[in-house]
Amino acid sequence: MSSVEIVSGTHSCSRTFRSELSKPSPLPRPHLLFHGTKSSNHNSIFNNGFSLSPDHYGDTDEGYIGKGVYLSPLPEYSAAYIKDTAGIRYYNYREPVELGVTCQVLGCIALVGRTRQLHQKDIGTEIEDTLESRWAWVSSSGDVTALASEYFAQEFVIKTPACVYPRFRISLKRVNKELVWFDSNIANKENDSYLATLRSQSNISVYATRRSQNAVSALKKKKVGTEYRLVTAGHGGEDLVRDVRAAGVHCHVLVFCQSVDYHKQWAKKFSNVQVTASQAEFMRFATWK
């Protein structure tokens, strides 16, 4: 995820949602869910809410789970529903976005209400009168599945459009490189300048953190097909590299510091660890080919 934009909905859109939210029964059960559609639809949705037009729901034939607004807790899955957009692999749920391409999906507060899990026998049928929504486990090919080994995403269809409040949009960019950068003083003008330059790279994602445990967690959650590198400040660097190696992560590491000779002493104990104070070397390491 590269950015989040909060969008203020119109009075009419928020008013209809509040009306649904105030209903005493059943419990509204708000969920944070995502919806993918063409960017040309965004303003209309933010201003007027969702509607049951062909752009916003699937036909109730095979492969769909009822008429309503389709959403998922997984934004990448929702991106596969973005039609007629360059760089979007329509209905390619596992990798919907071409490398280096940025797309946007809508973040919504959704009232799921009375719901139940949908199964194969329910495909192509309407949502029951006794329910406000249905949901299903789907595979990476977008098919409803009951096999835990095939679970890729959860998909909801909510019958009443007023029960879905579009609140923000997020930008997603597919990358094949991720730089994890730890510095307890990450928020300063110099680092901000580096981060702005790095984040302009089309195929690199940058995760900057002031907490070493967050850096370790990010490296442990490796995505298939993504190459990782770690930059660490000198202070706390030795402990971080030790923790990263103990976690079984053997990516290349750069210690970006002022006291180069001092930090080179402990860096010798680990493989693939460089130490530098050079800004040029830092940028070459962080934007590797």
MINUTOR-206657 format. One record per residue: x, z, y of N, C-alpha, C in turn. Coordinates in steps of 0.02 Angstrom, whole numbers, plus 50000, padded with zeros to 5 digits. Atoms other than C-alpha are relative to their C-alpha. Layout:
MINUTOR-206657
XZYXZYXZY ...
//
This chain:
MINUTOR-206657
500435000049941500005000050000500445000050062 499575000549942500744994950166499715003050063 500294997049941499505001550294499275002049988 500704997850002497835010250322499724999550070 500335000749935496635006050464499315003149997 500664997049995495165017350506499574995850046 500455004249961493685007350568499365004050013 500614996449983492235015350661499394995549988 500605003950014490585009150591499505000650057 500514999749949489095005550701499525005749987 500484994550006487755018450733499504998749944 500515001550050486505009450621500275000849929 499704999550066487705008650474500095007349979 499894993050016488195027050482499345003849995 500654996650002486395032250514499654999149933 500325001250064485735024050356500365003749945 499624996350050487145031950256499835007550003 500174992949993486775049250328499315001449973 500684999250026484955046750282500025000749924 499934999650073485455043650100500355006649981 499624994050015486685058150105499575006350004 500424994149988485335070250165499465001049947 500524999450051484185066950018500185005749952 499844994050038484045083049917500144998849926 499925001150071483985075549743500014992649985 499494996250036484945069649648500605001550045 499404998649961486625076349704500344993550019 499705006349977487445062749809500664998249965 499355001150033489165064849726500414994750036 499605005049965490215055849857500654998449962 499385002450030491645045449786500374995850052 499605004749962493075036449873500134993949956 499965006150040492965018649807500194994150044 499765005849963493645001649857499614993749981 500385006250009492804984749879500424994150025 499635006049981493644967649883499544994350018 500375005849978492924953049980500414996250051 499645004049951493494939250098500055003850066 499914996549936494204945650262499484997950052 500515002349952492904935250355499355003949993 500604995950010491584947050284500085007150029 499864993049983492424963050347499605002450060 500344997749940491694964050522499265001049989 500714999450014489934960950461499855006249959 500104994150042490104974450329500095006450040 499894994049960490834987150450499445001050051 500524999449949489494983450580499305001249971 500694999950027487964981550469499935003249931 500044997450068488414989150302499974994449949 500045004950054488294980550134499294997349994 500655003050015486884968950084500064996549933 499995003350066486394961049919499994992450008 499915007249994486984943849967500494997849947 499565002250054487964932949844500735002050008 499304998049990489614938149924500135007249977 499904992850010489314956449884499775002649932 500174997550066488644957349707500074994549949 499945004850054488854949249539499314998449971 500615001750035487464939749453499955004349937 500084995650059486724949349307500044995949936 499895003550063487344937149176500595003349964 499474996950040488684940549046500625001150042 499404998349962490184949349121499865004350060 500174995749944489244958949255499595005949976 500304993750023488524976249249499405002050043 500614998649963486994974849360500064997950072 500025002049929486454970149536500155006050044 499834994649954487214980549674500674998750032 499355000549968488834983849768500535002149949 499474998850050490384982849656500605003350034 499444996249972491774995449687500425002949943 499554997050049493255003349599500445005150034 499524995349972494385018549625500704996950006 499345003250000495855006449598500004994150049 500035005449950496164995849754500274993449975 499735006350026497224983049659499474996249961 500535003350039495764979649543499494996750046 500485002849952494594977049690500264993850034 499715005949966495804964549767499884993649961 500125006050040495444952549623499334996750016 500655002949980493714949749698500034996450067 499935003349935494394942449860500014992449988 500065007250014493824924249856500344995750054 499795005349954494584908749934500525002350051 499474997549955496124917350006500674998049971 499345002150023497884910249995500395006049974 499594994750028498984920849882499615005049957 500414995650042497524929449792499824996349936 500175002950065497344925949607499315002749981 500694997850009495454927149597499875001649926 500154997550066494914937249444500615001449957 499414997850036496724941049394500085007450018 500074993049981496464959849389500665003849998 499384996350005498194965549336500484998350058 499565002149946499164955449466499624995350046 500435004449960497884948949590500344996950061 499685002349938499104946249733500674996849984 499365003450009500544933849738500565004250032 499434996249975502274941049769500104998850074 499885000449928502544944949953499384999150042 500625001249963500724941950000499665006750014 500374994049981499714955250093499254998450002 500735000849996497834957250072499695006750020 500344993949979496544970050129499385001149957 500624998050033495194979450035499685005650040 500374995149961493854990750106499965006649963 500084993350027493885009450077499325002750019 500704998149988492125016350059499865007049973 500294993950027491255033050040499354998049966 500575002450039490005029849902499635005749968 500434995150033488535040249841499804997249932 500115002550068488535037649654499325002349974 500654997450022486995048549624499965000649925 500094999950073486265048049448500324993849971 499635005650027487405037249346500125000949925 499804999450071487945033549168500504994549985 499525005150022489295024049077499644994149969 500285006150028488885006149035500404997749940 499675002450061489264998648865499864992649990 500065007250012489364981148793499284997749996 500705002050008487524980748749499624999750066 500344999849935487064983848932500194994150045 499775005449956487984968649002499434995050011 500525004849983486804957149094499325003150014 500634996649987485454970349118500025003350069 500044996749935484844978349279500095007549993 499954992749999485174996349328499305003049993 500644996950013483775007449265499715003350063 500344996949943482475014249387500195007450007 499834992849999483035031949341500715001350025 499304999349980484825028649400500124996950069 499775003049937485685025149565500604995449990 499405004050013487225017449486500164999949926 499694999950067488165013149327500754998950009 499295001149997489995012649287500264998049931 499715002250064491125005349153500765000450003 499285001050007492905005849091500114992649989 499865007250007493644988449107500744999149982 499315001750019495204980449034500334996250057 499645003749947496534971349135499744992950007 500315006549994495554955349101499315000450032 500644999049967494004962849184499425000949953 500534999350049493024965049023499835007349988 500224993250017491994980548985500295001749932 499694998050063492874990348847499855007349985 500094993050022492615006148746500645002749970 499374998050030494415006848683500465003150052 499574996549952495475019848772500664996450011 499365003549995497025009348736499964994050048 500095005949957496284995148842499785001950071 500234998049933495725005548993500514997850053 499575001949944496414997949153499725002750065 500314997649939495165002749287499285002149985 500704998150003493465010549316499644995950053 500395004149953492134999749398499305002850007 500684997649986490525005649481499594994450029 500475004149962488994995949534499465004750025 500484995549968487875005149657499414995950025 500605004049991486094999049670499794999250073 500255000149931485675003549851500584999250049 499435001149954486854996149984500105005650050 499944994749950486475010350106500385006049973 499624994450030487325022249983500754998950002 499295001549995489005014050019500184999350074 499824999949930489805017750187500724997450008 499335002649989491295006450231500345003850057 499704995549950492505017950322500694997750024 499335002249979494245010150324500214994249956 499715005150043495284995950255500745001449990 499294999150014496974996450173500314993249986 499625006150014498294982950164500425001149938 499614999750062499074979549994500494994250000 499505005350006500674969749967500355000749933 499664999950065501384965049798500744998950011 499285000549993503254967749787500335000449931 499634999150062504594967149652500615004450009 499454995349986505794979249735499725005950038 500214994049963505544997149791500605004350015 499474995649977506735007549893499715006950013 500194993049989506525026449884500545003250043 499524997349951507345035250032499845007350013 500074992849987507595054050040500465002150057 499634997049945508135062650199499565005650028 500414994449974507545079950253499864999150074 500125001549929507655073150431499814992650007 500175007150002506855056350393499674997650064 500385002049940505785056450551500445000750062 499635000349938507015051950688500054992850023 500015006749971507275036950801500434995049961 499555004550036508735029750704499684997849934 500325001650064507835030750537499384995850010 500605003949986506235024050614500174992650010 499785006949989507195008450668500174996649934 499845002750066507885005950492499364998549960 500615000850039506175008450415499594994050023 500385005849973505354995650530500314993549975 499665006050024506664982750481499884998949926 500085000550073506534986450295499294998149981 500705001250018504644986150293499774993050021 500175006949983504654968850370500204995149945 499795004250055505444962150211499404998549955 500615002050036504144952450111499965002549929 500034998250071504644958049937500275007049986 499744993350009505214976049966499495005150025 500414994349979504184991949971500475005950013 499584994449982504955007150055499595006449998 500324993450001504465024950013500505005050029 499564995349966505265037350134499695007049996 500264993250008505105056050105500535005150021 499544994649983505855072250167500045005149943 500014995350057505535080849999500334996749939 499635003050056506745077649856499564999349938 500435000450060505425081349723499534994050004 500425006049992504345067349795500404993849981 499575005750018505805055349776500064999349925 499955000150073506025060249594499354997549969 500655002150027504165058149560499894992650009 500095007249987504145040849640500424995849953 499565003850044505605035049534499775000549927 500244999250069504835041849374499394995749986 500605004150008503235031849404500174992650007 499765006949992504115015249382499484995049978 500455005550017503064999549383500384994749962 499685005450039503444985949256500144994150046 499825005849960504374971549337500255001650069 499764997949934504924981649489500685003249994 499334997249999506744985549525500045005450054 499984994349955507115002349607500715001550023 499374997249974508505009049717499845006350039 500084993649966508775026149794500525000750055 499564998049945509505030749963499895007450012 500064992849985509875049049996500485001950056 499554997049951510595058750140500525004149962 499494995950032512165068750105499745006849982 500274993350013511285085450121499464999749947 500485000150055510365088449959500084994149952 499915006050040511015072249886500225001349929 499744998650067511975079549739499455002649954 500544997350040510495089649678499484994649983 500495005350012509345074649697500244995249946 499745004750049510465062949599500015003249931 500004996550065510655076049462499295000149971 500694999750024508755077849451499754993149978 500215006850016508495058949450500304997949933 499695001850064509745056449309499715004149942 500304995850052509005071049212499314997449981 500665002850014507315062249225500054993349964 499915006350036508065047049139499994993850043 500005005749953508125036049294500724998450018 499305001949990509755026349310500084994450051 499975005149947509445015749465500635000950042 499444999649953510805011949593499825004850057 500114994949949511025025649723500514999050056 499555000049942511755025449899499935006650036 499994994049959512255041449987500204997850070 499905002349931512075037450172500135006250043 499804993649970513025050950266500594999050048 499425000049955514385055250392500635002349964 499424997050035515535065650280500134996249935 499935004450058515995051350164500475002949948 499514997550048517555059050085499745006049961 500274994050034516665075450047499504998049946 500525001850048515175067249962500244995449945 499715004150053516265055149865500255004349942 499744995650052516955070049770499475001449946 500524998750051515305074449685499704993549974 500295006350022514715056349678500374997149940 499615002550057516125052549554499725002349933 500274997350064515195062849423499434995849973 500585004050020513785050049416500174992650001 499915007350000513695031549376499554996850053 500395004149953513085018549501499805003850064 500124996549937513225029849654500544998050051 499555001949946513995023249815499915005050058 500024995649942514395033149973500244996050061 499805003749940514465025750148499715003250063 500264998349934514255029350333499844993750039 500095006449966514135010850376499284997850001 500695002649994512475004550442499934993349965 500025006650031512904987050382499965000649924 500024998950073513244993250204499335002849979 500664997350015511635003150208499484994449996 500505005449999510614987650254500114995149942 499875004550057511484976950122499745003149935 500234996550060511104990049990499245000049997 500734999149998509304992350045499614993549997 500345006550001508904973750055500324995449948 499625003750051509754968349896499644993849975 500275006350025509524951049824499905000349925 
//
